[in-house]
Amino acid sequence: MLFRVPHVLILTGILCLTSLTVHAAVGVGAAPLPGSDVILDGSRETLDDKWTYWEGPRFSSSLPIKWKILDDPVDSGTVVMSFDPAAAGGKYGTADIVTKKKYRDFRLHIEFLVSKPRGNSGVYLQNRYEIQILDGDKTKHGMGAIINESESPYHAYNGTGKWNAYDVVFRAARFKDGKRVERAKATVYFNGKKVHTDHEIDKVWGGPNSGLNGNGPITDTPGGLKLQCEGHDVRFRNAWIKDLNLDDADTDFEESN
């Protein structure tokens, strides 16, 4: 992709604004941007080092993380499987994992594979706003949707048993005097196709068991990246994230060859 973020340059004592240009591909196999943090590489060491359980009101698992490390079903290497016994029967919020580091604005890449029809998980930006993973669902609650706030770009989905990728630039909500004055925004590529452009996100859906601020108004507290466990076999690999500082209310970016 080609993405520009604010950058400050000092020239002969004069403060000048310019732009920092960063190149990266999008889609399955995209390599990490320079300066990004690899948060999932298929190893137990990275899982335990970078992640913990989200101890929300429904949490009922226990450390160490029970998610499994398995061989990649398609390629070489290992991957992380979302199944945790505490979430059997679709009990979301019981065994979701969240990064130990919390984020404000960021660029994210993450790859997932749904093993079986109707497989269900989700990628939560700031542990608030869900980009849905739900095989077979083409509604606003379905695959690739910013849940309940956008249409599902189901046409971009590669299907079960295949790797898929979300590439996201996210800008957190902005506040003044404790009140939200700008909603969160995100631009999302799904398997290399731009499917949401600078999309405003209003609220957390699913109640307090879903994520931060699920039972009230949005706050200015940063949040980690969260992956949802609903007792399904959904696998993850090649996840990396880079902090940004998006002063301008614009998340749109373009892929580069």
LUMLO-811515 format. One line per 8 residues: number of its first residue (from 1); their letters; for each residue x, y, z of C-alpha. Coordinates in pm, whole numbers. Example, Ala and Ser with C-alpha at 12.3 -4.5 7.8 and 13.67 -1.06 7.14 Angstrom:
BEGIN
1 = as = 1230 -450 780 | 1367 -106 714 .
This chain:
BEGIN
1 = mlfrvphv = 0 0 0 | 92 364 -17 | 1 548 300 | 86 897 422 | 95 1001 784 | 194 1334 939 | 569 1377 992 | 763 1668 1132 .
9 = liltgilc = 1088 1791 981 | 1314 2065 1121 | 1496 2272 859 | 1729 2556 970 | 1522 2622 1279 | 1190 2627 1093 | 919 2374 1182 | 785 2225 862 .
17 = ltsltvha = 511 1971 796 | 575 1709 534 | 463 1347 494 | 614 1009 561 | 551 763 280 | 533 395 374 | 504 109 126 | 351 -232 195 .
25 = avgvgaap = 143 -487 16 | -203 -594 132 | -368 -934 123 | -259 -1285 219 | 115 -1302 279 | 172 -928 324 | 503 -866 499 | 520 -644 809 .
33 = lpgsdvil = 575 -272 765 | 906 -137 896 | 861 -51 1262 | 554 -269 1308 | 510 -523 1587 | 453 -887 1490 | 182 -1000 1731 | 106 -1346 1588 .
41 = dgsretld = 362 -1564 1414 | 218 -1907 1495 | 444 -1967 1794 | 347 -2031 2155 | 618 -1787 2266 | 465 -1493 2078 | 112 -1585 2186 | 208 -1587 2554 .
49 = dkwtyweg = 435 -1283 2526 | 201 -1051 2334 | -147 -1167 2442 | -361 -1238 2744 | -727 -1313 2807 | -977 -1029 2811 | -1122 -1049 3159 | -1465 -911 3078 .
57 = prfssslp = -1781 -981 3278 | -1828 -1326 3123 | -1466 -1443 3141 | -1440 -1803 3261 | -1109 -1941 3132 | -767 -1913 3298 | -405 -1849 3207 | -201 -1978 3041 .
65 = ikwkildd = -399 -1919 2720 | -576 -2240 2616 | -583 -2157 2244 | -387 -2419 2050 | -78 -2404 1830 | -133 -2629 1526 | 31 -2700 1193 | -82 -2472 914 .
73 = pvdsgtvv = -347 -2670 720 | -246 -2506 390 | 117 -2396 405 | 424 -2476 613 | 462 -2349 969 | 228 -2326 1264 | -82 -2118 1339 | -304 -2024 1634 .
81 = msfdpaaa = -646 -2193 1670 | -923 -2001 1847 | -1091 -2292 2023 | -1105 -2276 2405 | -1323 -2518 2608 | -1471 -2228 2806 | -1635 -2092 2489 | -1801 -2416 2378 .
89 = ggkygtad = -2154 -2353 2254 | -2077 -2004 2127 | -2016 -1832 2461 | -1830 -1526 2338 | -1653 -1323 2604 | -1553 -1630 2805 | -1212 -1688 2642 | -1138 -1400 2404 .
97 = ivtkkkyr = -772 -1297 2381 | -643 -939 2365 | -301 -787 2310 | -124 -673 2623 | -36 -350 2444 | -315 -98 2393 | -354 110 2078 | -502 438 1957 .
105 = dfrlhief = -449 483 1580 | -286 199 1390 | -227 -2 1074 | -318 -371 1112 | -267 -684 905 | -411 -1020 1013 | -479 -1348 834 | -750 -1602 925 .
113 = lvskprgn = -884 -1936 806 | -1232 -2067 886 | -1207 -2447 901 | -1576 -2540 880 | -1902 -2389 751 | -2055 -2129 986 | -1724 -2083 1166 | -1741 -1771 1382 .
121 = sgvylqnr = -1486 -1535 1537 | -1408 -1165 1510 | -1130 -905 1503 | -1195 -625 1752 | -1027 -289 1691 | -939 -130 2027 | -1136 -417 2185 | -1446 -222 2079 .
129 = yeiqildg = -1533 -234 1711 | -1570 -575 1549 | -1476 -672 1196 | -1680 -988 1170 | -1560 -1336 1081 | -1870 -1547 1014 | -1879 -1798 731 | -2204 -1808 533 .
137 = dktkhgmg = -2344 -1476 657 | -2380 -1198 398 | -2579 -956 618 | -2458 -652 812 | -2374 -903 1085 | -2176 -1114 840 | -1830 -1180 703 | -1612 -872 662 .
145 = aiineses = -1874 -631 794 | -1790 -363 1047 | -2053 -534 1251 | -2404 -388 1219 | -2263 -67 1065 | -2168 -170 712 | -2265 -420 447 | -2083 -752 431 .
153 = pyhayngt = -1829 -759 145 | -1884 -1132 112 | -1771 -1129 -250 | -1412 -1078 -129 | -1413 -1388 94 | -1197 -1682 -20 | -1416 -1939 156 | -1365 -2210 418 .
161 = gkwnaydv = -1035 -2391 434 | -851 -2099 271 | -650 -1812 412 | -801 -1464 416 | -656 -1128 516 | -781 -805 667 | -570 -492 621 | -691 -197 825 .
169 = vfraarfk = -605 163 897 | -792 267 1210 | -835 609 1368 | -970 620 1721 | -1259 841 1826 | -1161 1193 1929 | -1274 1371 2244 | -1289 1727 2374 .
177 = dgkrvera = -1365 1810 2736 | -1458 1447 2792 | -1712 1435 2510 | -1677 1252 2180 | -1650 1500 1895 | -1539 1263 1617 | -1636 898 1569 | -1380 624 1511 .
185 = katvyfng = -1299 553 1145 | -1153 265 949 | -1050 175 597 | -1044 -200 535 | -903 -420 260 | -1034 -778 246 | -804 -1010 50 | -653 -713 -130 .
193 = kkvhtdhe = -986 -551 -222 | -1084 -222 -62 | -1422 -291 97 | -1470 -8 351 | -1341 343 287 | -1297 585 578 | -1604 429 740 | -1736 597 1056 .
201 = idkvwggp = -1806 359 1346 | -2063 465 1603 | -2080 213 1885 | -1988 -119 2043 | -2238 -394 1963 | -2312 -704 2166 | -2328 -560 2517 | -2072 -575 2798 .
209 = nsglngng = -1963 -929 2706 | -1848 -806 2366 | -1581 -547 2443 | -1486 -219 2606 | -1776 25 2647 | -2028 -244 2555 | -2262 -119 2825 | -2227 255 2780 .
217 = pitdtpgg = -2085 544 2580 | -1749 526 2403 | -1456 649 2611 | -1111 783 2526 | -926 486 2677 | -698 302 2429 | -766 -68 2385 | -588 -378 2265 .
225 = lklqcegh = -655 -578 1951 | -891 -860 2048 | -970 -1193 1880 | -1299 -1354 1965 | -1346 -1713 2075 | -1690 -1865 2017 | -1598 -2232 2039 | -1525 -2258 1665 .
233 = dvrfrnaw = -1215 -2369 1476 | -1088 -2043 1331 | -713 -2010 1281 | -489 -1704 1270 | -140 -1623 1145 | 82 -1340 1019 | -63 -1061 1235 | 126 -734 1271 .
241 = ikdlnldd = 37 -386 1384 | 199 -42 1360 | 118 260 1573 | 10 569 1380 | -78 925 1473 | -358 1035 1242 | -417 1401 1312 | -635 1431 1003 .
249 = adtdfees = -972 1253 1013 | -891 1035 713 | -799 665 710 | -810 603 336 | -501 444 182 | -398 282 -143 | -225 -46 -218 | 109 -41 -400 .
257 = n = 235 -309 -637 .
